Amino acid sequence: MDEKLLPKNFGFAKWLINLRWVAVLLLVTSTFFVRNILKISIQETPIYILSSILFLFNCSFLFLVKRISKKEIPKIISGIMQNLHFQISVDLIILTIILHFSGGIENPFIIYYIFHMIIVSSVLSPRESYLQTSFALLLVAALAFLECFSIIPHYPLSGFISTGFYQNKFYLIGTGFVFVTTSYIVVSMTNSIVAKSRKNEQAYLKANLELEQKDKVKNEYVLRVTHDIKGHLAAISGCIKVLQTNMLGKLNEQQKEFVNRAYNRTDLLSKFVKDLLSLTKKRLTNYNEYEEFSIKDLVTKIISDSKINAEEKSITIEVSIDKYIDKLKGNSLAIEELFSNLLLNAIKYTSEKGMVKLNIMNRPDHIITEISDTGIGIPENDISNVFEEFFRASNVKKDNEAGSGLGLAIVKQIVTSHKGRIWVESKLGVGTKFTFSLSKA
C-alpha cells in the first residue's frame, strides 16, 4: 500500500525505528568514549549486550510494521497503535536497565525519560500518554528503591561522581518529587499544545475542503458557460463565413473590411474560449490516461504542423533530440498540447528571420526539454507571473500580438499533472527559453 494513504501513526512508528538505529550507534560509541577516553567506570559488557538486544528488537519492529502495512486500513490503525505501545514500553525498560549499569539514578542521562514523555504525548491520547509516563516513573522508582536498599548492586560512575546519592533517602524523595511533578507537567503541556495543534489542523483541513468544493463549483460553472459560448461563437463564425464567401451577394470594400474584422475578432474569441475550456476540464477532471508513445514521432508531427507559421516569418526551427530517447509514458494528447503551445508561442513572439530551438536531452529517469527563441523576451518583473491565468507580459501589447493569457497556464497544468516541473529564463530583446522535465515512468 502507498505510504501516503496510511495513518499518520504509521509514519511515526517508522520514525521511532529510524531514531532507534541512531540511538544504538550513539550508545555504543558513547560507552566506548566514556570508558576508554574519559576513563569513567562503566559496565561496558552489559551495555554492549543491551545495545545488541535493542538492535534486534528494532529489526523485529521494522518487520512487524511492514507486515501491518499490508493489512486493511482498520487493522493497520489498531496494529500500529499496539506496535507503538510495545515499542515505547520496550524502550523504557531497556533505558532503565542501561541506567542501572551506568550509575543508576546518579546518571545525568536520567533526563532522557522526559524526551520519551514528550514523544508519547505527541502521538498518543492523553490517557495513554499518562499511562506510559506513569510506567516510566514506576521503572525509575523501582530502580531507585532496589539500589537504595541493596537488593540489586549499584554501579557507580567512578571518576565522575563519588558521592552515594543513591542511598540518601531524603535526596531520593526530594529529587523524586521534582522528577515526578516535572514529568506530569511536561505531559500536560505537551498534550495541551498537541490538542490545539490538532484543532487548528482540523480547521485548516475543513477550510481547505470548502475552498476545493467552491473551486469545483466555479470550474463546473465556467465549463458550462464556456461550452455554451463556444456553441454561439461557432454559429456566429458560420454566419460571417457565409458573408465572406459572397454567397448572399457581393460585398463592397468597406463591407468586406468590417466583415473580416468581425471574423478575426470572433476567431480570437473562439481560441480564448477553447483555451479556457481546456484548462477548466484539466482542473475539474484531473484525469490523465497514460500510455507509452514515441516522443520523436510526436515532436516530428508538431514541427510539421508549426512549419507554416514559421515559414510565414522566415523563422528557422532547429531540433535536437538525444538519440537514446525513445518511448515516454504519459498522456500523449496533453504532451502534444504542451509542446505545441510552447513552440507556437516561441514562433509567435520571434521577429522575422529569427530562430527557434527545440532541444530534448536524456536523463536516467526523466527527459529535459528546452524550447528557446530569439524573440522579444520577457521583462524581468513579469517572469514570476508568466504561468498565471490571464497574465500577459507588459511588453506584448506593444507588438499587437493577440492571446488569451491561458496558454502557459495550460502548459504548467500539464507538466504538473505529469509530476514534472517547468521554469523560464528570459532577457528582454534577446530571447526566452522554457525548460521542463517529464518523468519517463
BAMINU-734031 format. One record per residue (C-alpha): residue in three letters; x, y, z; residue number from 1. Coordinates in Angstrom, 1 decimal. Layout:
# BAMINU-734031
REC    aa       xx       yy       zz     i
REC   ALA        X        Y        Z   NUM
...
This chain:
# BAMINU-734031
REC    aa       xx       yy       zz     i
REC   MET      0.0      0.0      0.0     1
REC   ASP      1.2      3.6     -0.8     2
REC   GLU      2.5      5.0      2.5     3
REC   LYS      0.8      8.3      1.7     4
REC   LEU     -2.5      6.6      2.3     5
REC   LEU     -1.5      5.1      5.6     6
REC   PRO     -2.4      6.6      9.0     7
REC   LYS     -0.1      9.3     10.5     8
REC   ASN      0.9      6.9     13.3     9
REC   PHE      2.4      4.6     10.8    10
REC   GLY      4.9      7.3      9.8    11
REC   PHE      5.6      7.9     13.5    12
REC   ALA      6.3      4.2     14.1    13
REC   LYS      8.8      4.2     11.3    14
REC   TRP     10.3      7.4     12.6    15
REC   LEU     10.8      5.8     16.0    16
REC   ILE     12.5      2.8     14.3    17
REC   ASN     14.9      5.1     12.4    18
REC   LEU     15.6      7.1     15.6    19
REC   ARG     16.4      3.9     17.4    20
REC   TRP     19.2      3.0     14.8    21
REC   VAL     20.8      6.3     15.7    22
REC   ALA     20.3      5.6     19.4    23
REC   VAL     22.1      2.2     19.2    24
REC   LEU     25.0      3.8     17.4    25
REC   LEU     25.3      6.6     19.9    26
REC   LEU     25.0      4.2     22.8    27
REC   VAL     27.9      2.0     21.6    28
REC   THR     30.2      4.9     20.7    29
REC   SER     29.5      6.9     23.8    30
REC   THR     30.1      3.9     26.0    31
REC   PHE     33.5      3.3     24.3    32
REC   PHE     34.3      7.0     24.7    33
REC   VAL     33.3      7.3     28.4    34
REC   ARG     35.2      4.1     29.4    35
REC   ASN     38.3      4.4     27.3    36
REC   ILE     38.8      8.1     26.7    37
REC   LEU     37.3      9.7     29.8    38
REC   LYS     38.3      6.8     32.0    39
REC   ILE     35.0      6.8     33.9    40
REC   SER     33.9      3.5     35.4    41
REC   ILE     31.0      2.0     33.5    42
REC   GLN     29.8     -1.6     32.9    43
REC   GLU     30.8     -2.0     29.2    44
REC   THR     29.8     -5.6     28.5    45
REC   PRO     26.2     -5.4     29.8    46
REC   ILE     25.7     -2.1     27.9    47
REC   TYR     27.0     -3.6     24.6    48
REC   ILE     24.8     -6.6     25.2    49
REC   LEU     21.8     -4.3     25.7    50
REC   SER     22.7     -2.4     22.6    51
REC   SER     22.6     -5.7     20.6    52
REC   ILE     19.2     -6.6     22.2    53
REC   LEU     17.9     -3.1     21.2    54
REC   PHE     19.2     -3.6     17.7    55
REC   LEU     17.5     -7.0     17.4    56
REC   PHE     14.3     -5.5     18.8    57
REC   ASN     14.4     -2.8     16.2    58
REC   CYS     14.8     -5.3     13.4    59
REC   SER     11.7     -7.1     14.7    60
REC   PHE      9.8     -3.8     15.0    61
REC   LEU     10.6     -3.0     11.4    62
REC   PHE      9.4     -6.4     10.3    63
REC   LEU      6.2     -6.0     12.2    64
REC   VAL      5.5     -2.5     10.8    65
REC   LYS      6.0     -3.7      7.3    66
REC   ARG      3.7     -6.7      7.9    67
REC   ILE      1.0     -4.5      9.4    68
REC   SER      1.1     -2.1      6.4    69
REC   LYS     -0.1     -4.9      4.1    70
REC   LYS     -3.4     -5.3      6.0    71
REC   GLU     -6.6     -3.4      5.6    72
REC   ILE     -6.8      0.2      7.0    73
REC   PRO     -8.9     -0.6     10.2    74
REC   LYS     -6.4     -3.4     11.1    75
REC   ILE     -3.5     -1.2     10.2    76
REC   ILE     -4.7      1.5     12.7    77
REC   SER     -5.2     -0.9     15.6    78
REC   GLY     -2.0     -2.8     14.7    79
REC   ILE      0.2      0.3     14.6    80
REC   MET     -1.2      1.6     17.9    81
REC   GLN     -0.3     -1.8     19.6    82
REC   ASN      3.1     -1.7     17.9    83
REC   LEU      3.7      1.9     19.2    84
REC   HIS      2.8      1.0     22.8    85
REC   PHE      5.1     -2.1     22.6    86
REC   GLN      8.0      0.0     21.1    87
REC   ILE      7.7      2.7     23.7    88
REC   SER      7.4      0.2     26.6    89
REC   VAL     10.5     -1.8     25.4    90
REC   ASP     12.5      1.5     25.1    91
REC   LEU     11.7      2.5     28.6    92
REC   ILE     12.6     -0.9     30.1    93
REC   ILE     15.9     -1.1     28.2    94
REC   LEU     16.7      2.6     29.1    95
REC   THR     16.1      1.7     32.8    96
REC   ILE     18.4     -1.3     32.6    97
REC   ILE     21.1      0.7     30.8    98
REC   LEU     20.8      3.4     33.5    99
REC   HIS     21.3      0.7     36.1   100
REC   PHE     24.6     -0.4     34.6   101
REC   SER     25.8      3.2     34.2   102
REC   GLY     25.4      4.9     37.6   103
REC   GLY     21.7      4.3     38.3   104
REC   ILE     19.7      7.5     39.3   105
REC   GLU     23.1      9.3     39.7   106
REC   ASN     23.5      9.2     35.9   107
REC   PRO     22.5     12.6     34.5   108
REC   PHE     21.1     10.9     31.4   109
REC   ILE     18.1     10.1     33.5   110
REC   ILE     16.6     13.3     32.0   111
REC   TYR     16.2     11.3     28.7   112
REC   TYR     13.0      9.9     30.2   113
REC   ILE     11.5     13.4     29.7   114
REC   PHE     12.1     13.1     25.9   115
REC   HIS     10.2      9.8     25.9   116
REC   MET      7.3     11.5     27.7   117
REC   ILE      7.2     14.4     25.2   118
REC   ILE      7.3     11.9     22.3   119
REC   VAL      4.4      9.7     23.6   120
REC   SER      2.3     12.8     24.4   121
REC   SER      2.7     14.0     20.8   122
REC   VAL      1.3     10.9     19.3   123
REC   LEU     -0.8      9.1     21.9   124
REC   SER     -4.1     10.1     23.5   125
REC   PRO     -3.8     12.0     26.9   126
REC   ARG     -4.9      8.9     28.8   127
REC   GLU     -2.3      6.7     27.0   128
REC   SER      0.4      9.3     27.4   129
REC   TYR     -0.2      9.5     31.2   130
REC   LEU     -0.2      5.7     31.4   131
REC   GLN      3.2      5.5     29.6   132
REC   THR      4.6      8.3     31.8   133
REC   SER      3.4      6.5     35.0   134
REC   PHE      5.1      3.3     33.7   135
REC   ALA      8.3      5.2     33.2   136
REC   LEU      8.2      6.8     36.7   137
REC   LEU      7.5      3.3     38.2   138
REC   LEU     10.6      1.9     36.5   139
REC   VAL     12.7      4.8     37.8   140
REC   ALA     11.2      4.4     41.3   141
REC   ALA     11.8      0.7     41.3   142
REC   LEU     15.4      1.2     40.2   143
REC   ALA     16.0      3.8     43.0   144
REC   PHE     14.3      1.5     45.6   145
REC   LEU     16.2     -1.6     44.6   146
REC   GLU     19.6      0.1     44.6   147
REC   CYS     19.0      2.1     47.8   148
REC   PHE     18.2     -1.0     49.8   149
REC   SER     21.0     -3.0     48.1   150
REC   ILE     18.5     -5.5     46.7   151
REC   ILE     20.5     -5.1     43.4   152
REC   PRO     24.1     -3.9     43.1   153
REC   HIS     24.8     -0.2     42.4   154
REC   TYR     27.4      0.5     39.7   155
REC   PRO     28.8      4.0     40.5   156
REC   LEU     30.3      6.3     37.9   157
REC   SER     33.7      6.3     39.5   158
REC   GLY     35.8      9.2     38.1   159
REC   PHE     32.7     11.3     37.5   160
REC   ILE     30.5     11.1     40.7   161
REC   SER     32.0      9.9     44.0   162
REC   THR     29.0     10.6     46.4   163
REC   GLY     26.5      7.9     47.3   164
REC   PHE     23.3      9.9     46.5   165
REC   TYR     21.5      6.6     45.7   166
REC   GLN     21.5      5.7     49.4   167
REC   ASN     20.4      9.2     50.6   168
REC   LYS     16.7      8.7     51.2   169
REC   PHE     16.0     12.4     51.8   170
REC   TYR     17.7     13.2     48.5   171
REC   LEU     15.8     10.4     46.7   172
REC   ILE     12.4     11.6     48.0   173
REC   GLY     13.1     15.3     47.1   174
REC   THR     14.6     14.6     43.7   175
REC   GLY     11.8     12.0     43.0   176
REC   PHE      9.1     14.6     43.9   177
REC   VAL     10.7     17.1     41.4   178
REC   PHE     11.1     14.5     38.7   179
REC   VAL      7.5     13.2     39.1   180
REC   THR      5.9     16.7     39.1   181
REC   THR      8.1     17.8     36.2   182
REC   SER      7.2     14.7     34.2   183
REC   TYR      3.4     15.2     34.6   184
REC   ILE      3.7     18.9     33.9   185
REC   VAL      5.6     18.2     30.7   186
REC   VAL      3.0     15.7     29.6   187
REC   SER      0.1     18.1     30.4   188
REC   MET      1.7     20.9     28.5   189
REC   THR      2.6     18.7     25.5   190
REC   ASN     -1.0     17.3     25.4   191
REC   SER     -2.4     20.9     25.5   192
REC   ILE     -0.1     22.1     22.7   193
REC   VAL     -0.9     19.0     20.6   194
REC   ALA     -4.6     19.3     21.2   195
REC   LYS     -4.5     23.0     20.0   196
REC   SER     -2.4     22.0     17.0   197
REC   ARG     -4.8     19.2     16.0   198
REC   LYS     -7.7     21.6     16.4   199
REC   ASN     -6.1     24.2     14.1   200
REC   GLU     -5.2     21.4     11.7   201
REC   GLN     -8.8     20.2     11.5   202
REC   ALA    -10.0     23.8     11.0   203
REC   TYR     -7.4     24.2      8.2   204
REC   LEU     -8.5     21.0      6.6   205
REC   LYS    -12.1     21.9      6.8   206
REC   ALA    -11.4     25.3      5.2   207
REC   ASN     -9.3     23.8      2.5   208
REC   LEU    -12.1     21.3      1.7   209
REC   GLU    -14.6     24.1      1.5   210
REC   LEU    -12.3     26.0     -0.8   211
REC   GLU    -11.8     22.9     -3.0   212
REC   GLN    -15.5     22.4     -3.2   213
REC   LYS    -16.1     26.1     -4.1   214
REC   ASP    -13.3     25.9     -6.7   215
REC   LYS    -15.0     22.8     -8.2   216
REC   VAL    -18.4     24.6     -8.4   217
REC   LYS    -16.6     27.5    -10.0   218
REC   ASN    -14.9     25.3    -12.6   219
REC   GLU    -18.2     23.5    -13.3   220
REC   TYR    -19.9     26.8    -13.9   221
REC   VAL    -17.1     28.1    -16.1   222
REC   LEU    -17.2     24.8    -18.0   223
REC   ARG    -20.9     25.1    -18.7   224
REC   VAL    -20.8     28.8    -19.6   225
REC   THR    -17.8     28.5    -21.9   226
REC   HIS    -19.3     25.4    -23.6   227
REC   ASP    -22.4     27.4    -24.3   228
REC   ILE    -20.4     30.4    -25.5   229
REC   LYS    -18.4     28.1    -27.8   230
REC   GLY    -21.6     27.0    -29.5   231
REC   HIS    -22.8     30.5    -30.0   232
REC   LEU    -19.4     31.7    -31.4   233
REC   ALA    -19.4     28.7    -33.8   234
REC   ALA    -22.8     29.8    -35.1   235
REC   ILE    -21.6     33.5    -35.4   236
REC   SER    -18.4     32.4    -37.2   237
REC   GLY    -20.5     30.3    -39.6   238
REC   CYS    -22.8     33.3    -40.5   239
REC   ILE    -19.8     35.6    -41.0   240
REC   LYS    -18.1     32.9    -43.2   241
REC   VAL    -21.2     32.9    -45.4   242
REC   LEU    -20.9     36.7    -45.9   243
REC   GLN    -17.1     36.4    -46.6   244
REC   THR    -17.7     33.9    -49.4   245
REC   ASN    -20.3     36.2    -51.1   246
REC   MET    -22.9     33.5    -51.0   247
REC   LEU    -25.6     36.2    -50.2   248
REC   GLY    -24.3     38.7    -52.6   249
REC   LYS    -21.1     40.6    -53.3   250
REC   LEU    -19.8     43.0    -50.6   251
REC   ASN    -18.2     46.3    -51.3   252
REC   GLU    -14.7     47.1    -49.9   253
REC   GLN    -16.0     48.8    -46.7   254
REC   GLN    -18.4     45.9    -46.0   255
REC   LYS    -15.6     43.4    -46.6   256
REC   GLU    -13.3     45.2    -44.1   257
REC   PHE    -15.9     45.1    -41.3   258
REC   VAL    -16.9     41.5    -42.0   259
REC   ASN    -13.2     40.5    -41.9   260
REC   ARG    -12.6     42.4    -38.7   261
REC   ALA    -15.7     40.7    -37.2   262
REC   TYR    -14.5     37.3    -38.3   263
REC   ASN    -10.9     37.9    -36.9   264
REC   ARG    -12.3     39.0    -33.6   265
REC   THR    -14.7     36.1    -33.4   266
REC   ASP    -11.8     33.7    -34.3   267
REC   LEU     -9.7     35.2    -31.4   268
REC   LEU    -12.6     34.8    -29.0   269
REC   SER    -13.1     31.2    -30.1   270
REC   LYS     -9.5     30.4    -29.4   271
REC   PHE     -9.8     32.1    -26.0   272
REC   VAL    -12.9     30.0    -25.1   273
REC   LYS    -11.1     26.9    -26.4   274
REC   ASP     -8.2     27.5    -24.1   275
REC   LEU    -10.4     28.3    -21.1   276
REC   LEU    -12.4     25.1    -21.8   277
REC   SER     -9.2     23.1    -22.0   278
REC   LEU     -7.8     24.5    -18.7   279
REC   THR    -11.1     24.1    -16.8   280
REC   LYS    -11.5     20.5    -18.0   281
REC   LYS     -8.0     19.6    -16.9   282
REC   ARG     -8.5     21.2    -13.4   283
REC   LEU    -12.0     19.7    -13.0   284
REC   THR    -11.3     16.1    -14.0   285
REC   ASN     -7.6     16.0    -13.0   286
REC   TYR     -7.6     12.8    -15.1   287
REC   ASN     -4.8     11.5    -17.3   288
REC   GLU     -5.0      8.3    -19.4   289
REC   TYR     -1.3      7.3    -19.6   290
REC   GLU      0.1      5.3    -22.5   291
REC   GLU      3.5      4.7    -24.0   292
REC   PHE      4.3      6.7    -27.1   293
REC   SER      7.3      7.8    -29.2   294
REC   ILE      8.4     11.2    -28.2   295
REC   LYS     10.3     11.5    -31.6   296
REC   ASP      7.2     10.8    -33.6   297
REC   LEU      5.2     13.3    -31.5   298
REC   VAL      7.8     16.1    -32.0   299
REC   THR      8.0     15.4    -35.7   300
REC   LYS      4.3     15.9    -36.0   301
REC   ILE      4.4     19.1    -34.0   302
REC   ILE      7.2     20.5    -36.0   303
REC   SER      5.4     19.7    -39.3   304
REC   ASP      2.2     21.5    -38.0   305
REC   SER      4.3     24.5    -36.9   306
REC   LYS      6.3     25.0    -40.1   307
REC   ILE      3.6     27.0    -41.8   308
REC   ASN      3.7     29.6    -39.0   309
REC   ALA      7.5     29.7    -39.0   310
REC   GLU      7.8     30.0    -42.8   311
REC   GLU      5.4     33.0    -42.9   312
REC   LYS      8.0     34.9    -40.8   313
REC   SER     11.1     33.1    -42.3   314
REC   ILE     11.9     31.7    -38.9   315
REC   THR     14.4     28.8    -38.7   316
REC   ILE     13.5     25.8    -36.4   317
REC   GLU     16.4     23.7    -35.1   318
REC   VAL     15.6     20.4    -33.5   319
REC   SER     17.9     18.2    -31.4   320
REC   ILE     16.7     15.0    -29.8   321
REC   ASP     19.1     12.7    -27.8   322
REC   LYS     19.5      9.5    -29.8   323
REC   TYR     18.9      7.4    -26.6   324
REC   ILE     15.4      8.9    -26.1   325
REC   ASP     12.7      6.6    -27.5   326
REC   LYS      9.5      6.0    -25.5   327
REC   LEU      7.8      8.1    -22.9   328
REC   LYS      4.8      7.3    -20.7   329
REC   GLY      2.1      9.9    -20.3   330
REC   ASN     -1.0     11.4    -21.9   331
REC   SER      0.1     11.8    -25.5   332
REC   LEU     -2.6     14.4    -26.3   333
REC   ALA     -1.7     16.5    -23.3   334
REC   ILE      2.1     16.3    -24.1   335
REC   GLU      1.4     17.2    -27.7   336
REC   GLU     -0.6     20.3    -26.5   337
REC   LEU      2.4     21.1    -24.2   338
REC   PHE      5.0     21.1    -26.9   339
REC   SER      2.7     22.8    -29.4   340
REC   ASN      1.8     25.6    -27.1   341
REC   LEU      5.4     26.4    -26.3   342
REC   LEU      6.6     26.1    -29.8   343
REC   LEU      3.9     28.2    -31.3   344
REC   ASN      4.5     30.8    -28.6   345
REC   ALA      8.2     30.9    -29.5   346
REC   ILE      7.3     31.4    -33.2   347
REC   LYS      4.6     34.0    -32.3   348
REC   TYR      6.9     36.3    -30.3   349
REC   THR     10.0     35.9    -32.5   350
REC   SER     10.7     38.5    -35.2   351
REC   GLU     11.1     37.7    -38.8   352
REC   LYS     14.2     35.7    -39.8   353
REC   GLY     14.7     34.7    -36.2   354
REC   MET     15.4     31.3    -34.7   355
REC   VAL     13.6     28.8    -32.5   356
REC   LYS     15.5     25.8    -31.0   357
REC   LEU     14.0     22.6    -29.5   358
REC   ASN     16.4     20.5    -27.6   359
REC   ILE     15.4     17.3    -25.8   360
REC   MET     18.0     15.7    -23.5   361
REC   ASN     18.1     12.3    -21.9   362
REC   ARG     18.5     11.7    -18.2   363
REC   PRO     18.4      8.4    -16.2   364
REC   ASP     14.7      8.7    -15.0   365
REC   HIS     13.4     11.7    -16.9   366
REC   ILE     13.9     13.9    -20.0   367
REC   ILE     14.7     17.6    -20.1   368
REC   THR     13.2     19.8    -22.9   369
REC   GLU     14.4     23.3    -23.8   370
REC   ILE     12.4     25.5    -26.2   371
REC   SER     14.3     28.7    -26.9   372
REC   ASP     13.8     31.6    -29.2   373
REC   THR     15.4     34.9    -30.3   374
REC   GLY     12.2     36.8    -29.7   375
REC   ILE     11.1     39.9    -27.8   376
REC   GLY     11.9     38.4    -24.4   377
REC   ILE     10.0     38.9    -21.1   378
REC   PRO     10.6     41.8    -18.7   379
REC   GLU     12.4     40.6    -15.5   380
REC   ASN      9.5     41.7    -13.3   381
REC   ASP      7.0     39.6    -15.3   382
REC   ILE      8.9     36.3    -15.3   383
REC   SER      7.5     35.1    -12.0   384
REC   ASN      3.9     35.6    -13.2   385
REC   VAL      4.0     34.0    -16.7   386
REC   PHE      2.3     30.8    -15.7   387
REC   GLU     -0.6     32.7    -14.0   388
REC   GLU     -4.0     32.6    -15.7   389
REC   PHE     -4.8     35.5    -18.0   390
REC   PHE     -1.4     37.1    -17.4   391
REC   ARG      0.3     38.7    -20.3   392
REC   ALA      3.8     40.3    -20.3   393
REC   SER      3.8     44.1    -20.2   394
REC   ASN      5.7     44.3    -23.5   395
REC   VAL      3.4     42.1    -25.5   396
REC   LYS      0.8     44.8    -26.2   397
REC   LYS      3.4     47.0    -27.9   398
REC   ASP      3.6     44.3    -30.6   399
REC   ASN     -0.2     44.0    -31.0   400
REC   GLU      0.0     40.2    -30.5   401
REC   ALA     -3.3     38.8    -29.5   402
REC   GLY     -3.6     36.0    -27.0   403
REC   SER     -5.8     34.7    -24.2   404
REC   GLY     -3.2     34.6    -21.5   405
REC   LEU     -4.1     31.0    -20.8   406
REC   GLY     -1.6     29.1    -22.9   407
REC   LEU      1.2     29.0    -20.3   408
REC   ALA     -1.3     28.2    -17.5   409
REC   ILE     -2.3     25.1    -19.5   410
REC   VAL      1.3     24.2    -20.1   411
REC   LYS      2.0     24.4    -16.3   412
REC   GLN     -1.1     22.3    -15.6   413
REC   ILE      0.1     19.6    -18.0   414
REC   VAL      3.6     19.5    -16.6   415
REC   THR      2.4     19.4    -13.0   416
REC   SER     -0.1     16.6    -13.8   417
REC   HIS      2.8     14.5    -15.2   418
REC   LYS      4.9     15.1    -12.0   419
REC   GLY      7.3     17.3    -13.8   420
REC   ARG      8.4     20.9    -13.3   421
REC   ILE      8.9     23.9    -15.7   422
REC   TRP     10.8     27.1    -15.5   423
REC   VAL     11.7     30.0    -17.7   424
REC   GLU     14.7     32.2    -18.4   425
REC   SER     14.5     35.4    -20.5   426
REC   LYS     16.3     38.5    -21.4   427
REC   LEU     14.4     41.5    -22.9   428
REC   GLY     15.1     41.9    -26.6   429
REC   VAL     17.3     38.8    -26.7   430
REC   GLY     15.0     35.9    -26.3   431
REC   THR     13.3     33.4    -24.0   432
REC   LYS     14.0     29.8    -23.0   433
REC   PHE     11.4     27.5    -21.4   434
REC   THR     12.7     24.3    -19.8   435
REC   PHE     10.6     21.5    -18.4   436
REC   SER     11.2     17.9    -17.2   437
REC   LEU      9.0     14.9    -17.7   438
REC   SER      9.3     11.6    -15.9   439
REC   LYS      9.9      8.5    -18.1   440
REC   ALA      7.7      6.4    -15.9   441
